[in-house]
Amino acid sequence: MTVDDRAEALAADLGADKAAVKRDLENLLAYSVPVEEAEQSLRRKYGGSDEGPGEPEPRSVGEITTDDANVTVTAVVLTAGRRSIRYQGEEQVIWEGELADASGRLSYTAWNDFGLVPGDAVRVVNASVREWQGSPELNLGSATSVTPAAEPLEVPFTVGGESTLGALEPGDRGVALEVFVLEVESKTIDGRDGETDILSGVLADETARLPFTDWQPHPELAAGATVRIENAYVREFRGVPSVNVAEFSTVEPIDADVEPGDAAKLAVGTAVATGGAYDVEVVGHVVGVREGSGLIQRCPECGRVVQKGQCRSHGTVDPEDDLRVKAILDDGTGAVTAVLDDELTADVYGGTLEDALAAAREAMDHEVVAEAIAGRLVGHEYRVRGNLSVDDYGANLQATAFDRVDDDPVDRAVRLLEVVGR
């Protein structure tokens, strides 16, 4: 439902001028006030009842769309998490998770504590619907009531937040994990309240490896530790799920064997089709080296590649020299650009940054470095491990390992035929 439709319905119910109601509604929404809170505020302003025109008709979860305004549902609480956000300049605690019935599942955000517990069957009356990441989401506000359901419900979904890293998706809330901490480092960032200390690193289990950020540093998240994390939420970071640990999350050491799995070995086409993956391995032939390889220059402030001393963010800068390779890798199922950092580039070039600068000065041409690298790489097969991101500009694999493959050609042909299904 559009703002205009909401304003028209609200004005009709209140007997108020539509233009005035629409103007007030747009002002409230511009300040990120949830739509149901905005509507209740206007009902009070124009002398209407907070309860609105009556209880919405009951709907099944699977029927709810982003065109709905307010709904009533009876569902089972699958997950229940809690975190703090900045709302209208102030700290606000929200409760969030997923609800489900036999027809489907959808996420919710509650602006009050309704005592939602995973496994409970509840009747939610007058929840507003908003669009979140292209899907409907329920917003439970001051006009919403939550009561126990009259009867138990059976749902075809797992209750509780128990998950593996490999099963996580951006948007998951109230997640519980048992993981091994592979890497961790402490950082100071420029946060919303100034300089903020956080932890970041990599978690692993048998199914996957994923990055994490701990916004409220927990000392239990130490490299080599095995821990249980509860009430985590998942965001997307560079095309892959990222585990977020925050103020209301708990982290406890556990006595369990959580073996970190190896990188997922995928055909290039399969990897690209995932839309992004953390710690994957592909094998293919280098068929070319892209422009922007070899000797490059970076902004000393942000690290971006600069052209003629110009940074897109910082303007004219005194750039720093660096090495990089952007190698096009193809295995017959698809192509991906493997991006090598300075250390991996030095390995394939066979020399240091100083060696590359000396070669460029001698030839009076920076391109000789890229040409030398292309001569070493093109036509050869490589096994590349790294983190894959896919966007409108293509698929890029930020390489953490780049090794030449010298397997028997017959074995390689057999593997390729298996990949393409022949």
C-alpha positions in Angstrom: 0.0 0.0 0.0 1.4 3.4 -1.0 1.6 6.4 1.3 -1.1 8.0 -0.7 -3.4 5.0 -0.2 -2.6 4.9 3.5 -3.3 8.6 3.8 -6.6 8.3 2.0 -7.8 5.4 4.1 -6.7 7.1 7.3 -8.3 10.4 6.4 -11.6 8.7 5.5 -11.6 6.8 8.8 -10.8 10.0 10.8 -13.0 12.4 8.7 -9.9 14.6 8.2 -8.5 16.4 5.2 -6.5 13.9 3.1 -3.8 16.4 2.1 -3.1 17.3 5.7 -3.0 13.7 6.8 -0.7 12.8 3.9 1.6 15.7 4.7 1.8 14.7 8.4 2.3 11.0 7.5 5.1 11.7 5.0 6.9 13.9 7.6 6.7 11.1 10.2 7.9 8.5 7.7 10.8 10.7 6.7 12.1 10.5 10.3 12.0 6.7 10.0 8.9 6.3 12.3 7.5 2.8 11.7 4.3 3.2 9.6 2.0 1.7 12.2 3.4 4.1 14.9 2.9 7.0 12.5 -0.7 6.1 11.8 -1.5 5.7 15.5 0.2 9.1 16.2 -2.1 10.7 13.6 -5.1 9.0 15.0 -4.4 10.7 18.3 -3.6 14.0 16.6 -6.9 14.1 14.7 -9.0 12.8 17.6 -9.5 9.2 16.5 -9.1 6.0 18.5 -5.7 4.4 18.8 -7.3 1.1 17.9 -8.2 2.1 14.4 -11.2 0.9 12.4 -11.2 -2.6 13.9 -9.3 -5.9 14.0 -7.9 -6.9 10.6 -9.1 -10.1 9.0 -7.0 -13.2 10.0 -4.5 -14.1 7.3 -2.2 -17.0 6.8 1.5 -16.2 6.8 1.9 -17.3 3.2 -0.8 -14.9 2.0 0.8 -11.8 3.4 2.4 -9.5 0.8 4.0 -6.0 0.8 0.7 -4.6 -0.4 -1.0 -5.4 2.9 -1.3 -2.7 5.6 -2.3 -4.3 8.9 -2.9 -8.0 9.5 -3.9 -10.6 12.1 -2.0 -13.9 12.1 -1.8 -17.0 14.2 1.7 -18.5 14.1 4.5 -20.2 15.9 7.6 -18.2 17.0 10.6 -19.8 15.3 13.3 -17.4 16.6 13.5 -14.5 19.0 16.4 -12.2 19.2 17.1 -8.8 20.7 19.5 -6.0 19.8 20.0 -2.3 20.2 19.7 0.1 17.3 20.0 3.9 16.8 16.5 5.2 16.2 15.7 8.9 15.8 19.0 9.7 17.4 18.5 7.6 20.5 19.2 4.0 21.5 16.2 1.7 20.9 16.0 -2.0 21.8 14.1 -4.1 19.3 13.0 -7.7 19.3 13.2 -9.6 16.1 13.0 -13.1 14.6 10.7 -15.2 12.5 7.1 -16.4 12.7 5.6 -19.3 10.8 2.5 -21.3 10.2 1.9 -24.2 7.8 1.8 -21.9 4.8 5.2 -20.2 5.2 7.5 -18.1 7.4 8.4 -14.4 7.6 10.4 -12.1 9.7 9.2 -9.7 12.3 10.4 -6.7 14.3 8.8 -5.8 17.6 9.2 -2.4 19.1 7.9 -3.5 22.4 8.7 -6.6 24.5 5.8 -9.0 23.8 7.6 -11.9 25.6 7.9 -13.9 22.3 9.6 -17.3 23.0 10.6 -19.8 20.3 8.1 -22.6 20.1 5.1 -20.5 21.4 2.0 -20.4 19.3 0.6 -16.8 19.3 -2.1 -14.8 17.9 -0.8 -11.4 16.6 -3.5 -8.8 16.0 -3.0 -5.5 14.1 0.6 -6.0 13.0 1.6 -3.7 10.2 3.4 -4.9 7.1 6.5 -3.3 5.5 8.9 -4.4 2.8 12.3 -5.5 3.9 14.9 -6.8 1.4 12.1 -7.3 -1.1 9.9 -9.4 1.2 7.1 -8.6 3.6 8.0 -8.2 7.3 5.7 -7.8 10.3 6.1 -4.8 12.5 4.7 -5.2 16.0 4.1 -1.8 17.7 2.0 -0.1 20.3 -1.3 -0.9 18.4 -0.4 -4.6 18.2 -1.6 -7.2 20.7 0.0 -10.7 21.1 -1.8 -13.4 23.0 -1.4 -17.2 23.2 -3.1 -19.1 20.4 -6.2 -21.0 21.2 -4.6 -24.3 19.9 -1.1 -25.6 19.3 0.2 -25.3 15.8 2.4 -27.7 13.8 4.8 -26.1 11.4 7.2 -27.6 8.8 10.1 -25.5 10.0 12.8 -25.8 12.7 12.0 -24.0 15.9 14.8 -22.1 17.6 17.8 -20.4 16.2 20.1 -23.5 15.9 22.0 -23.3 12.7 25.3 -24.1 10.9 27.4 -21.5 9.2 26.6 -23.1 5.8 22.8 -22.7 6.3 22.9 -19.0 7.3 21.4 -16.3 5.0 21.5 -12.5 5.3 18.6 -11.4 7.4 18.6 -14.3 9.8 18.0 -13.2 13.4 18.1 -14.9 16.8 20.7 -17.4 15.5 22.5 -19.9 17.7 25.8 -21.4 16.5 28.6 -23.7 17.8 31.8 -22.7 16.0 35.5 -22.7 16.0 37.2 -19.3 16.0 39.7 -19.4 13.2 40.9 -15.8 13.2 40.2 -12.7 15.3 41.6 -9.2 15.5 40.7 -6.1 17.5 39.9 -3.0 15.6 39.1 0.6 16.5 36.6 2.1 14.0 34.8 5.4 13.7 31.4 4.3 15.0 28.2 6.2 15.5 29.4 7.3 19.0 32.9 8.1 17.9 35.8 5.7 18.2 34.6 2.1 18.9 36.5 -1.0 19.7 35.2 -4.1 17.9 36.4 -7.7 17.1 36.4 -9.1 13.6 37.6 -12.4 12.2 36.5 -15.7 10.8 34.3 -18.5 12.3 34.3 -22.1 11.1 32.4 -25.3 11.4 32.1 -28.4 9.3 29.9 -26.7 6.8 31.6 -23.4 6.1 33.8 -20.5 7.1 32.3 -17.0 7.5 33.4 -13.6 8.6 32.1 -12.2 11.9 31.9 -8.8 13.7 31.6 -8.5 17.5 30.2 -5.0 18.2 30.5 -5.6 22.0 33.8 -7.4 22.3 33.5 -10.8 24.0 36.8 -12.1 25.3 35.6 -15.6 24.7 36.0 -15.0 21.0 39.7 -15.8 20.9 41.6 -17.5 18.1 41.5 -21.3 18.6 38.5 -21.3 20.9 35.3 -23.3 20.4 32.3 -21.4 21.5 28.5 -21.3 21.5 27.0 -18.0 20.3 23.4 -17.2 20.9 21.2 -14.3 19.7 23.4 -13.4 16.7 22.1 -11.9 13.5 23.3 -12.1 10.0 24.1 -9.3 7.5 25.5 -9.4 4.0 29.1 -8.3 3.7 30.8 -8.2 0.2 28.2 -10.6 -1.1 28.4 -13.2 1.6 26.7 -13.8 5.0 28.5 -12.2 8.0 27.7 -13.2 11.6 27.1 -10.2 13.9 27.5 -10.5 17.7 26.2 -7.6 19.7 25.2 -6.3 23.1 22.5 -8.9 23.9 24.4 -11.9 22.3 25.9 -14.5 24.6 29.2 -16.2 23.9 30.3 -19.2 26.0 33.2 -21.7 25.7 32.1 -25.2 25.0 33.8 -28.6 25.3 33.0 -29.9 21.8 34.9 -30.9 18.7 34.0 -28.5 15.9 36.3 -29.3 13.0 36.7 -26.5 10.5 35.7 -27.6 7.1 37.9 -27.1 4.0 37.1 -24.6 1.3 34.1 -25.6 -0.9 35.5 -26.9 -4.2 33.2 -25.6 -7.0 33.1 -25.3 -10.7 33.4 -21.6 -11.7 29.9 -21.5 -13.1 28.4 -23.0 -9.9 30.4 -20.6 -7.7 29.3 -17.6 -9.7 25.6 -18.8 -9.6 25.7 -18.6 -5.8 25.9 -14.8 -6.0 28.8 -14.7 -3.6 30.6 -17.2 -1.3 33.2 -17.1 1.4 36.3 -19.3 1.2 35.8 -21.2 -2.1 38.2 -23.0 -4.4 38.0 -23.1 -8.2 40.3 -24.5 -10.8 40.6 -23.1 -14.3 42.9 -21.7 -17.0 44.0 -18.1 -17.1 42.8 -16.8 -20.4 43.8 -13.2 -20.0 45.0 -10.5 -17.6 42.8 -7.5 -17.2 43.7 -3.8 -17.4 44.7 -2.5 -14.0 47.2 -5.3 -13.4 50.9 -5.1 -12.7 52.1 -1.8 -11.3 49.3 0.3 -9.8 48.9 3.3 -7.5 46.7 3.6 -4.4 45.3 6.4 -2.4 47.2 6.6 1.0 43.9 7.5 2.7 41.5 4.8 1.6 43.6 2.4 -0.4 41.5 2.7 -3.6 43.3 2.6 -7.0 43.9 6.1 -8.3 44.3 7.4 -11.8 46.8 10.2 -12.5 47.0 11.0 -8.8 43.2 11.4 -8.5 41.2 9.5 -5.9 37.4 9.4 -6.3 37.0 10.0 -2.5 40.0 12.2 -1.6 40.8 14.1 -4.8 44.4 14.9 -5.6 46.7 12.7 -3.4 50.3 11.6 -3.3 49.7 8.0 -4.4 51.6 4.9 -3.2 52.9 2.3 -5.6 51.6 -1.3 -5.3 51.3 -4.6 -7.2 48.1 -6.3 -8.3 46.9 -8.9 -10.8 43.4 -9.3 -12.2 43.5 -12.7 -14.0 40.5 -14.1 -15.9 40.0 -17.7 -15.0 37.8 -20.0 -17.1 37.1 -23.7 -16.6 34.5 -24.2 -19.4 31.5 -23.6 -17.1 32.1 -19.9 -16.5 34.6 -17.2 -15.9 35.7 -15.2 -12.9 38.3 -12.5 -12.3 40.9 -13.7 -9.7 42.3 -10.6 -7.9 45.7 -11.1 -6.4 47.1 -8.9 -3.7 50.7 -7.5 -3.6 52.2 -10.7 -2.0 50.6 -13.1 -4.5 51.4 -10.8 -7.3 55.1 -10.7 -6.3 55.1 -14.5 -6.3 53.7 -14.8 -9.8 55.8 -11.9 -11.1 59.0 -13.4 -9.6 60.1 -10.1 -8.0 59.4 -7.4 -5.5 57.7 -4.1 -5.9 61.2 -2.5 -6.1 62.1 -4.9 -8.9 58.9 -4.0 -10.8 59.6 -0.3 -10.4 63.1 -0.8 -11.7 61.9 -2.7 -14.7 59.4 0.0 -15.5 62.0 2.7 -15.2 64.4 0.8 -17.5 61.7 0.3 -20.1 60.2 3.7 -19.5 56.8 1.9 -19.5 54.8 0.6 -16.5 53.0 -1.8 -18.8 56.1 -4.1 -19.0 55.2 -5.5 -15.6 51.7 -6.5 -16.6 53.0 -7.9 -19.8 55.6 -10.0 -18.0 52.9 -11.3 -15.6 50.5 -12.2 -18.5 53.4 -14.1 -20.2 53.8 -16.2 -17.1 50.1 -16.9 -16.4 48.1 -17.0 -19.6 47.4 -20.5 -20.9 48.3 -22.3 -17.6 45.8 -23.9 -15.1 45.6 -22.6 -11.6 43.9 -23.6 -8.4 42.5 -20.4 -6.7 41.1 -20.1 -3.2 39.4 -17.0 -1.9 36.3 -15.0 -1.3 33.8 -14.5 -4.2 31.6 -11.5 -4.8 29.2 -11.1 -7.7 27.7 -7.7 -8.7 26.6 -5.8 -11.7 30.3 -5.4 -12.8 30.9 -9.2 -12.8 32.4 -11.9 -10.6 35.6 -11.3 -8.6 37.5 -13.8 -6.5 39.7 -12.1 -3.9 42.5 -14.7 -3.8 44.0 -16.0 -0.7 45.9 -18.8 -2.5 46.9 -19.0 -6.2 48.8 -22.2 -7.2 49.6 -23.6 -10.6 48.1 -27.0 -11.3 50.4 -29.6 -12.9 47.9 -32.5 -12.9 47.8 -35.1 -15.7 45.9 -33.6 -18.7 43.7 -36.7 -18.9 42.7 -36.4 -15.3 41.8 -32.7 -15.9 39.7 -33.6 -18.9 37.8 -36.2 -16.9 37.1 -33.7 -14.2 35.9 -31.1 -16.7 33.5 -33.6 -18.3 32.1 -34.5 -14.9 31.5 -30.8 -14.1 29.7 -30.1 -17.4 27.7 -33.3 -17.0 28.8 -35.2 -20.1 
